[in-house]
Amino acid sequence: MLAELFEKHLIDDILIGFLVLCTFVFQHINACIFFLWFAEMSRQQRKERKKREKWFWGSVGLAVTLGATAIVWSYLPSSQPQASVDSNSTASD
């Protein structure tokens, strides 16, 4: 009877140790999965942020280009000849 109790307690101790080991392993596996998920989410967020920054700086570049073009265009001489004051006075004479 003492041997049976000893074996039962020994088996219980082995089962408890096994359950503790399984819990420990599952917790670490869960931590690794969370770390991988977190790293992937961070990578996706960086990718989205770079995409938004690319659009922003592309828009800034386009605005600067269009503004510079408008300024240069305003300083170009027009293609239609403008009547000078001398030519108007001789035409009316």
N, CA, C and O atoms as a Tinker XYZ file with bonds, in Angstrom:
   372  protein
     1  N      0.823000   -1.189000    0.000000    73     2
     2  CA     0.000000    0.000000    0.000000    64     1     3
     3  C      0.878000    1.268000    0.000000    63     2     4     5
     4  O      0.556000    2.232000   -0.695000    81     3
     5  N      1.923000    1.278000    0.728000    73     3     6
     6  CA     2.835000    2.409000    0.761000    64     5     7
     7  C      3.475000    2.612000   -0.607000    63     6     8     9
     8  O      3.678000    3.747000   -1.038000    81     7
     9  N      3.788000    1.535000   -1.278000    73     7    10
    10  CA     4.374000    1.610000   -2.616000    64     9    11
    11  C      3.369000    2.201000   -3.596000    63    10    12    13
    12  O      3.731000    2.987000   -4.472000    81    11
    13  N      2.104000    1.816000   -3.442000    73    11    14
    14  CA     1.067000    2.364000   -4.326000    64    13    15
    15  C      0.918000    3.865000   -4.108000    63    14    16    17
    16  O      0.789000    4.613000   -5.076000    81    15
    17  N      0.931000    4.318000   -2.864000    73    15    18
    18  CA     0.822000    5.750000   -2.578000    64    17    19
    19  C      2.046000    6.490000   -3.115000    63    18    20    21
    20  O      1.927000    7.577000   -3.680000    81    19
    21  N      3.211000    5.894000   -2.934000    73    19    22
    22  CA     4.429000    6.513000   -3.424000    64    21    23
    23  C      4.383000    6.640000   -4.952000    63    22    24    25
    24  O      4.718000    7.685000   -5.510000    81    23
    25  N      3.959000    5.548000   -5.619000    73    23    26
    26  CA     3.856000    5.585000   -7.083000    64    25    27
    27  C      2.806000    6.605000   -7.524000    63    26    28    29
    28  O      3.013000    7.315000   -8.508000    81    27
    29  N      1.688000    6.684000   -6.812000    73    27    30
    30  CA     0.637000    7.640000   -7.178000    64    29    31
    31  C      1.147000    9.075000   -7.026000    63    30    32    33
    32  O      0.926000    9.911000   -7.902000    81    31
    33  N      1.825000    9.356000   -5.919000    73    31    34
    34  CA     2.371000   10.695000   -5.731000    64    33    35
    35  C      3.459000   10.997000   -6.740000    63    34    36    37
    36  O      3.575000   12.124000   -7.219000    81    35
    37  N      4.262000    9.982000   -7.064000    73    35    38
    38  CA     5.314000   10.177000   -8.053000    64    37    39
    39  C      4.709000   10.472000   -9.419000    63    38    40    41
    40  O      5.185000   11.351000  -10.137000    81    39
    41  N      3.670000    9.744000   -9.774000    73    39    42
    42  CA     2.994000    9.981000  -11.054000    64    41    43
    43  C      2.355000   11.363000  -11.045000    63    42    44    45
    44  O      2.425000   12.082000  -12.042000    81    43
    45  N      1.724000   11.749000   -9.917000    73    43    46
    46  CA     1.134000   13.084000   -9.822000    64    45    47
    47  C      2.206000   14.161000   -9.974000    63    46    48    49
    48  O      1.994000   15.163000  -10.656000    81    47
    49  N      3.355000   13.948000   -9.337000    73    47    50
    50  CA     4.444000   14.911000   -9.459000    64    49    51
    51  C      4.940000   14.999000  -10.892000    63    50    52    53
    52  O      5.243000   16.090000  -11.377000    81    51
    53  N      5.026000   13.872000  -11.570000    73    51    54
    54  CA     5.465000   13.872000  -12.973000    64    53    55
    55  C      4.444000   14.611000  -13.835000    63    54    56    57
    56  O      4.819000   15.410000  -14.694000    81    55
    57  N      3.162000   14.349000  -13.611000    73    55    58
    58  CA     2.116000   15.030000  -14.383000    64    57    59
    59  C      2.136000   16.538000  -14.116000    63    58    60    61
    60  O      2.009000   17.339000  -15.041000    81    59
    61  N      2.295000   16.911000  -12.863000    73    59    62
    62  CA     2.347000   18.338000  -12.534000    64    61    63
    63  C      3.568000   18.972000  -13.192000    63    62    64    65
    64  O      3.471000   20.064000  -13.753000    81    63
    65  N      4.711000   18.302000  -13.129000    73    63    66
    66  CA     5.911000   18.823000  -13.787000    64    65    67
    67  C      5.706000   18.951000  -15.286000    63    66    68    69
    68  O      6.133000   19.930000  -15.897000    81    67
    69  N      5.043000   17.947000  -15.884000    73    67    70
    70  CA     4.772000   18.000000  -17.318000    64    69    71
    71  C      3.844000   19.164000  -17.660000    63    70    72    73
    72  O      4.059000   19.860000  -18.653000    81    71
    73  N      2.812000   19.378000  -16.843000    73    71    74
    74  CA     1.888000   20.486000  -17.084000    64    73    75
    75  C      2.588000   21.833000  -16.921000    63    74    76    77
    76  O      2.336000   22.761000  -17.690000    81    75
    77  N      3.461000   21.943000  -15.930000    73    75    78
    78  CA     4.221000   23.173000  -15.745000    64    77    79
    79  C      5.124000   23.415000  -16.942000    63    78    80    81
    80  O      5.218000   24.536000  -17.442000    81    79
    81  N      5.793000   22.351000  -17.406000    73    79    82
    82  CA     6.664000   22.468000  -18.578000    64    81    83
    83  C      5.863000   22.874000  -19.815000    63    82    84    85
    84  O      6.291000   23.743000  -20.574000    81    83
    85  N      4.707000   22.252000  -20.018000    73    83    86
    86  CA     3.866000   22.597000  -21.177000    64    85    87
    87  C      3.408000   24.052000  -21.092000    63    86    88    89
    88  O      3.419000   24.764000  -22.096000    81    87
    89  N      3.009000   24.493000  -19.910000    73    87    90
    90  CA     2.582000   25.880000  -19.735000    64    89    91
    91  C      3.731000   26.824000  -20.051000    63    90    92    93
    92  O      3.534000   27.834000  -20.727000    81    91
    93  N      4.919000   26.510000  -19.573000    73    91    94
    94  CA     6.098000   27.329000  -19.831000    64    93    95
    95  C      6.397000   27.395000  -21.330000    63    94    96    97
    96  O      6.663000   28.468000  -21.872000    81    95
    97  N      6.352000   26.244000  -21.989000    73    95    98
    98  CA     6.643000   26.199000  -23.433000    64    97    99
    99  C      5.582000   26.978000  -24.209000    63    98   100   101
   100  O      5.917000   27.750000  -25.107000    81    99
   101  N      4.320000   26.784000  -23.877000    73    99   102
   102  CA     3.248000   27.498000  -24.581000    64   101   103
   103  C      3.329000   29.000000  -24.361000    63   102   104   105
   104  O      3.040000   29.775000  -25.273000    81   103
   105  N      3.720000   29.422000  -23.163000    73   103   106
   106  CA     3.867000   30.855000  -22.917000    64   105   107
   107  C      4.981000   31.441000  -23.781000    63   106   108   109
   108  O      4.843000   32.539000  -24.320000    81   107
   109  N      6.068000   30.714000  -23.909000    73   107   110
   110  CA     7.171000   31.220000  -24.728000    64   109   111
   111  C      6.838000   31.189000  -26.211000    63   110   112   113
   112  O      7.232000   32.084000  -26.959000    81   111
   113  N      6.119000   30.171000  -26.632000    73   111   114
   114  CA     5.672000   30.130000  -28.034000    64   113   115
   115  C      4.731000   31.302000  -28.300000    63   114   116   117
   116  O      4.826000   31.961000  -29.336000    81   115
   117  N      3.829000   31.555000  -27.366000    73   115   118
   118  CA     2.903000   32.680000  -27.502000    64   117   119
   119  C      3.663000   34.002000  -27.546000    63   118   120   121
   120  O      3.324000   34.882000  -28.337000    81   119
   121  N      4.682000   34.150000  -26.707000    73   119   122
   122  CA     5.484000   35.373000  -26.704000    64   121   123
   123  C      6.211000   35.535000  -28.044000    63   122   124   125
   124  O      6.295000   36.645000  -28.570000    81   123
   125  N      6.732000   34.444000  -28.593000    73   123   126
   126  CA     7.421000   34.515000  -29.891000    64   125   127
   127  C      6.445000   34.885000  -31.004000    63   126   128   129
   128  O      6.771000   35.691000  -31.875000    81   127
   129  N      5.265000   34.307000  -30.977000    73   127   130
   130  CA     4.258000   34.634000  -31.996000    64   129   131
   131  C      3.858000   36.098000  -31.879000    63   130   132   133
   132  O      3.717000   36.783000  -32.893000    81   131
   133  N      3.673000   36.589000  -30.651000    73   131   134
   134  CA     3.322000   37.996000  -30.463000    64   133   135
   135  C      4.436000   38.895000  -30.973000    63   134   136   137
   136  O      4.165000   39.910000  -31.616000    81   135
   137  N      5.690000   38.537000  -30.694000    73   135   138
   138  CA     6.820000   39.336000  -31.159000    64   137   139
   139  C      6.851000   39.377000  -32.685000    63   138   140   141
   140  O      7.066000   40.436000  -33.274000    81   139
   141  N      6.637000   38.227000  -33.328000    73   139   142
   142  CA     6.636000   38.198000  -34.792000    64   141   143
   143  C      5.475000   39.018000  -35.349000    63   142   144   145
   144  O      5.638000   39.735000  -36.337000    81   143
   145  N      4.305000   38.915000  -34.721000    73   143   146
   146  CA     3.147000   39.697000  -35.166000    64   145   147
   147  C      3.423000   41.186000  -35.002000    63   146   148   149
   148  O      3.124000   41.982000  -35.892000    81   147
   149  N      3.996000   41.559000  -33.856000    73   147   150
   150  CA     4.294000   42.961000  -33.598000    64   149   151
   151  C      5.319000   43.492000  -34.591000    63   150   152   153
   152  O      5.187000   44.614000  -35.079000    81   151
   153  N      6.342000   42.691000  -34.896000    73   151   154
   154  CA     7.355000   43.105000  -35.867000    64   153   155
   155  C      6.730000   43.282000  -37.250000    63   154   156   157
   156  O      7.066000   44.225000  -37.965000    81   155
   157  N      5.828000   42.385000  -37.626000    73   155   158
   158  CA     5.170000   42.489000  -38.935000    64   157   159
   159  C      4.269000   43.716000  -38.990000    63   158   160   161
   160  O      4.243000   44.416000  -40.002000    81   159
   161  N      3.528000   43.988000  -37.910000    73   159   162
   162  CA     2.669000   45.174000  -37.889000    64   161   163
   163  C      3.513000   46.446000  -37.959000    63   162   164   165
   164  O      3.135000   47.405000  -38.631000    81   163
   165  N      4.645000   46.459000  -37.272000    73   163   166
   166  CA     5.527000   47.629000  -37.323000    64   165   167
   167  C      6.062000   47.823000  -38.735000    63   166   168   169
   168  O      6.161000   48.955000  -39.209000    81   167
   169  N      6.409000   46.734000  -39.410000    73   167   170
   170  CA     6.917000   46.816000  -40.773000    64   169   171
   171  C      5.837000   47.378000  -41.704000    63   170   172   173
   172  O      6.123000   48.229000  -42.547000    81   171
   173  N      4.610000   46.906000  -41.549000    73   171   174
   174  CA     3.526000   47.405000  -42.395000    64   173   175
   175  C      3.255000   48.887000  -42.124000    63   174   176   177
   176  O      2.995000   49.648000  -43.056000    81   175
   177  N      3.315000   49.300000  -40.855000    73   175   178
   178  CA     3.096000   50.706000  -40.533000    64   177   179
   179  C      4.204000   51.576000  -41.116000    63   178   180   181
   180  O      3.934000   52.671000  -41.609000    81   179
   181  N      5.453000   51.098000  -41.065000    73   179   182
   182  CA     6.555000   51.856000  -41.676000    64   181   183
   183  C      6.349000   51.968000  -43.176000    63   182   184   185
   184  O      6.600000   53.021000  -43.763000    81   183
   185  N      5.893000   50.887000  -43.799000    73   183   186
   186  CA     5.650000   50.898000  -45.248000    64   185   187
   187  C      4.560000   51.914000  -45.600000    63   186   188   189
   188  O      4.709000   52.675000  -46.556000    81   187
   189  N      3.476000   51.928000  -44.838000    73   187   190
   190  CA     2.390000   52.887000  -45.078000    64   189   191
   191  C      2.863000   54.325000  -44.849000    63   190   192   193
   192  O      2.512000   55.226000  -45.611000    81   191
   193  N      3.661000   54.534000  -43.795000    73   191   194
   194  CA     4.152000   55.879000  -43.510000    64   193   195
   195  C      5.057000   56.372000  -44.633000    63   194   196   197
   196  O      4.968000   57.531000  -45.038000    81   195
   197  N      5.927000   55.502000  -45.136000    73   195   198
   198  CA     6.802000   55.891000  -46.245000    64   197   199
   199  C      5.980000   56.194000  -47.495000    63   198   200   201
   200  O      6.321000   57.092000  -48.266000    81   199
   201  N      4.908000   55.448000  -47.692000    73   199   202
   202  CA     4.032000   55.698000  -48.841000    64   201   203
   203  C      3.367000   57.070000  -48.715000    63   202   204   205
   204  O      3.294000   57.818000  -49.689000    81   203
   205  N      2.879000   57.403000  -47.504000    73   203   206
   206  CA     2.271000   58.722000  -47.290000    64   205   207
   207  C      3.299000   59.832000  -47.461000    63   206   208   209
   208  O      2.998000   60.874000  -48.044000    81   207
   209  N      4.516000   59.615000  -46.954000    73   207   210
   210  CA     5.567000   60.622000  -47.101000    64   209   211
   211  C      5.916000   60.815000  -48.573000    63   210   212   213
   212  O      6.164000   61.936000  -49.017000    81   211
   213  N      5.932000   59.728000  -49.320000    73   211   214
   214  CA     6.235000   59.823000  -50.752000    64   213   215
   215  C      5.177000   60.663000  -51.464000    63   214   216   217
   216  O      5.511000   61.509000  -52.293000    81   215
   217  N      3.909000   60.435000  -51.145000    73   215   218
   218  CA     2.834000   61.235000  -51.736000    64   217   219
   219  C      2.953000   62.695000  -51.324000    63   218   220   221
   220  O      2.771000   63.593000  -52.146000    81   219
   221  N      3.261000   62.935000  -50.044000    73   219   222
   222  CA     3.370000   64.310000  -49.552000    64   221   223
   223  C      4.473000   65.054000  -50.288000    63   222   224   225
   224  O      4.246000   66.148000  -50.804000    81   223
   225  N      5.676000   64.466000  -50.341000    73   223   226
   226  CA     6.798000   65.162000  -50.975000    64   225   227
   227  C      6.613000   65.259000  -52.489000    63   226   228   229
   228  O      7.087000   66.208000  -53.113000    81   227
   229  N      5.928000   64.285000  -53.077000    73   227   230
   230  CA     5.603000   64.391000  -54.495000    64   229   231
   231  C      4.657000   65.548000  -54.759000    63   230   232   233
   232  O      4.800000   66.261000  -55.752000    81   231
   233  N      3.686000   65.734000  -53.867000    73   231   234
   234  CA     2.748000   66.861000  -54.009000    64   233   235
   235  C      3.460000   68.193000  -53.807000    63   234   236   237
   236  O      3.190000   69.157000  -54.522000    81   235
   237  N      4.365000   68.250000  -52.839000    73   235   238
   238  CA     5.133000   69.480000  -52.613000    64   237   239
   239  C      5.965000   69.801000  -53.845000    63   238   240   241
   240  O      6.011000   70.950000  -54.284000    81   239
   241  N      6.622000   68.790000  -54.403000    73   239   242
   242  CA     7.433000   68.994000  -55.603000    64   241   243
   243  C      6.599000   69.474000  -56.778000    63   242   244   245
   244  O      7.019000   70.355000  -57.528000    81   243
   245  N      5.412000   68.889000  -56.937000    73   243   246
   246  CA     4.526000   69.314000  -58.019000    64   245   247
   247  C      4.078000   70.759000  -57.824000    63   246   248   249
   248  O      4.046000   71.532000  -58.781000    81   247
   249  N      3.731000   71.128000  -56.587000    73   247   250
   250  CA     3.299000   72.505000  -56.310000    64   249   251
   251  C      4.426000   73.492000  -56.586000    63   250   252   253
   252  O      4.194000   74.553000  -57.164000    81   251
   253  N      5.641000   73.151000  -56.177000    73   251   254
   254  CA     6.782000   74.044000  -56.432000    64   253   255
   255  C      7.026000   74.173000  -57.926000    63   254   256   257
   256  O      7.281000   75.269000  -58.426000    81   255
   257  N      6.950000   73.054000  -58.641000    73   255   258
   258  CA     7.165000   73.085000  -60.089000    64   257   259
   259  C      6.116000   73.945000  -60.789000    63   258   260   261
   260  O      6.444000   74.767000  -61.644000    81   259
   261  N      4.847000   73.745000  -60.415000    73   259   262
   262  CA     3.782000   74.539000  -61.044000    64   261   263
   263  C      3.899000   76.018000  -60.688000    63   262   264   265
   264  O      3.663000   76.882000  -61.534000    81   263
   265  N      4.262000   76.311000  -59.445000    73   263   266
   266  CA     4.436000   77.706000  -59.045000    64   265   267
   267  C      5.580000   78.370000  -59.788000    63   266   268   269
   268  O      5.450000   79.504000  -60.249000    81   267
   269  N      6.706000   77.667000  -59.906000    73   267   270
   270  CA     7.850000   78.226000  -60.638000    64   269   271
   271  C      7.505000   78.415000  -62.107000    63   270   272   273
   272  O      7.909000   79.401000  -62.724000    81   271
   273  N      6.756000   77.470000  -62.665000    73   271   274
   274  CA     6.346000   77.594000  -64.067000    64   273   275
   275  C      5.444000   78.813000  -64.255000    63   274   276   277
   276  O      5.585000   79.546000  -65.234000    81   275
   277  N      4.526000   79.027000  -63.327000    73   275   278
   278  CA     3.633000   80.196000  -63.428000    64   277   279
   279  C      4.411000   81.493000  -63.321000    63   278   280   281
   280  O      4.122000   82.449000  -64.041000    81   279
   281  N      5.387000   81.541000  -62.441000    73   279   282
   282  CA     6.191000   82.766000  -62.297000    64   281   283
   283  C      7.001000   83.021000  -63.561000    63   282   284   285
   284  O      7.037000   84.147000  -64.058000    81   283
   285  N      7.648000   81.990000  -64.081000    73   283   286
   286  CA     8.440000   82.146000  -65.309000    64   285   287
   287  C      7.532000   82.534000  -66.464000    63   286   288   289
   288  O      7.887000   83.394000  -67.270000    81   287
   289  N      6.368000   81.911000  -66.551000    73   287   290
   290  CA     5.421000   82.206000  -67.634000    64   289   291
   291  C      4.993000   83.666000  -67.595000    63   290   292   293
   292  O      4.817000   84.291000  -68.641000    81   291
   293  N      4.826000   84.213000  -66.392000    73   291   294
   294  CA     4.385000   85.609000  -66.292000    64   293   295
   295  C      5.475000   86.579000  -66.779000    63   294   296   297
   296  O      5.155000   87.697000  -67.182000    81   295
   297  N      6.731000   86.182000  -66.750000    73   295   298
   298  CA     7.814000   87.046000  -67.209000    64   297   299
   299  C      8.146000   86.859000  -68.687000    63   298   300   301
   300  O      8.930000   87.634000  -69.236000    81   299
   301  N      7.581000   85.868000  -69.333000    73   299   302
   302  CA     7.839000   85.674000  -70.763000    64   301   303
   303  C      7.103000   86.740000  -71.564000    63   302   304   305
   304  O      5.994000   87.127000  -71.196000    81   303
   305  N      7.697000   87.218000  -72.648000    73   303   306
   306  CA     6.971000   88.186000  -73.477000    64   305   307
   307  C      5.809000   87.481000  -74.170000    63   306   308   309
   308  O      5.896000   86.304000  -74.523000    81   307
   309  N      4.727000   88.223000  -74.357000    73   307   310
   310  CA     3.563000   87.615000  -75.006000    64   309   311
   311  C      3.831000   87.484000  -76.500000    63   310   312   313
   312  O      4.663000   88.203000  -77.054000    81   311
   313  N      3.135000   86.579000  -77.138000    73   311   314
   314  CA     3.358000   86.339000  -78.566000    64   313   315
   315  C      2.675000   87.392000  -79.442000    63   314   316   317
   316  O      3.061000   87.560000  -80.599000    81   315
   317  N      1.679000   88.101000  -78.928000    73   315   318
   318  CA     0.999000   89.142000  -79.709000    64   317   319
   319  C      1.782000   90.446000  -79.581000    63   318   320   321
   320  O      2.153000   90.842000  -78.476000    81   319
   321  N      2.031000   91.108000  -80.694000    73   319   322
   322  CA     2.758000   92.388000  -80.597000    64   321   323
   323  C      1.846000   93.441000  -79.965000    63   322   324   325
   324  O      0.684000   93.604000  -80.340000    81   323
   325  N      2.409000   94.127000  -79.017000    73   323   326
   326  CA     1.632000   95.183000  -78.368000    64   325   327
   327  C      1.849000   96.487000  -79.130000    63   326   328   329
   328  O      2.960000   96.781000  -79.571000    81   327
   329  N      0.812000   97.238000  -79.275000    73   327   330
   330  CA     0.921000   98.523000  -79.988000    64   329   331
   331  C      1.665000   99.500000  -79.106000    63   330   332   333
   332  O      1.331000   99.680000  -77.935000    81   331
   333  N      2.662000  100.120000  -79.670000    73   331   334
   334  CA     3.427000  101.100000  -78.892000    64   333   335
   335  C      2.738000  102.454000  -78.975000    63   334   336   337
   336  O      1.853000  102.661000  -79.806000    81   335
   337  N      3.134000  103.337000  -78.143000    73   335   338
   338  CA     2.543000  104.669000  -78.105000    64   337   339
   339  C      2.856000  105.417000  -79.397000    63   338   340   341
   340  O      1.999000  106.141000  -79.904000    81   339
   341  N      4.062000  105.261000  -79.944000    73   339   342
   342  CA     4.444000  105.949000  -81.177000    64   341   343
   343  C      3.617000  105.468000  -82.360000    63   342   344   345
   344  O      3.194000  106.276000  -83.187000    81   343
   345  N      3.384000  104.187000  -82.451000    73   343   346
   346  CA     2.628000  103.681000  -83.604000    64   345   347
   347  C      1.165000  104.100000  -83.520000    63   346   348   349
   348  O      0.534000  104.328000  -84.552000    81   347
   349  N      0.620000  104.205000  -82.328000    73   347   350
   350  CA    -0.769000  104.661000  -82.193000    64   349   351
   351  C     -0.904000  106.138000  -82.575000    63   350   352   353
   352  O     -1.875000  106.534000  -83.221000    81   351
   353  N      0.056000  106.926000  -82.179000    73   351   354
   354  CA    -0.046000  108.361000  -82.488000    64   353   355
   355  C      0.131000  108.610000  -83.975000    63   354   356   357
   356  O     -0.495000  109.528000  -84.505000    81   355
   357  N      0.952000  107.838000  -84.675000    73   355   358
   358  CA     1.105000  108.027000  -86.116000    64   357   359
   359  C     -0.081000  107.460000  -86.879000    63   358   360   361
   360  O     -0.414000  107.950000  -87.958000    81   359
   361  N     -0.715000  106.445000  -86.337000    73   359   362
   362  CA    -1.857000  105.868000  -87.043000    64   361   363
   363  C     -3.056000  106.791000  -86.945000    63   362   364   365
   364  O     -3.863000  106.844000  -87.873000    81   363
   365  N     -3.192000  107.506000  -85.868000    73   363   366
   366  CA    -4.342000  108.397000  -85.738000    64   365   367
   367  C     -4.123000  109.723000  -86.453000    63   366   368   369
   368  O     -5.081000  110.454000  -86.704000    81   367
   369  N     -2.882000  110.040000  -86.783000    73   367   370
   370  CA    -2.590000  111.304000  -87.503000    64   369   371
   371  C     -2.937000  111.268000  -88.924000    63   370   372
   372  O     -2.743000  112.256000  -89.632000    81   371
